């Protein structure tokens, strides 16, 4: 089955892992955004960080769902044309 997985699956898996890491980083250390970009767009209130957490959680779940769907498609043998 591993051979049947398309590049799309691996991209979705990498995006899911990447957004999950950023999600956890933002939960543990919410001020990393200000430290990296040296700006405080929310004036230090923390609102931006919670929006980023929500967006990263949504993207992690979406990419994970898409990856699972792609993996099931490869297991079923329906391949790229099996929409």
N, C-alpha and C positions, 0 to 999 in steps of 0.2 A: 504494500500500500504506500510506503514511503516514496517510492518511485512515481506513483500516480499523483502525488500532491503537486499542485501547480505553484508557480512563483507567487501567485496571489495569496495563497495560504501563508507562506513564509513571511510575506510583507505584513499581512494582518496580524500574525503572531508577534512579529517584532514591534509593530505599532502598539499592540495590546500590552506587551511587557514594558515598553518605554513609557507609555502613559501611566501604567500602574506604578512604576518607579517614581515618576514625577508626582503622582497622587500621594504616595506615601511620604515623599520628601516634603511636600507642601503641608501635610498633616503634622509631621514631626517638627519641621522648622519653617513656619509660614513666612518668615521674613527673608527667605532666600531670594525672592524676586527683587526686592529692593537692594539686596547685597550684590546681585549679579548685574542688574541694569542701572544701579545707582540713581533711582528715581523713586518717589513715593506718590504714585498717581491717586491714591485714596487718602492722602494726608496722614497716614499712619493709623487709620481707623481699623484696618484689617478686613474691610469689606471685599476688596479685590481678591484677597487670598481665599475667601470662602467661595467666591464665584469661580476661581481657578480650580479649587477642589471639586466643585460640582461638575464643571466641564470635563475635568480629567477623569472623574469617576464615570461619567456618561460615555466618554470616548473609550475608556478601558472596557466597559461592558459591551459597547457596540462592536469594537474590534474583536473581542473574544467571541461574541455571538457569530460574527461573520466568519471567523476562523473555524469555529465548530461546524458551521454550515458547509464550508468548503471541504473540511475533512470528511464529513458525512457523504458529501457528493462524490469524493474520490473513493470512499469505501463502497458506495453503491455502484460505482462504475459508470455513473451517468456522465462524468467528465465535463468538458467545457461546453458541449452542446446541449446539456441536459437541463436547460432552464425550464 
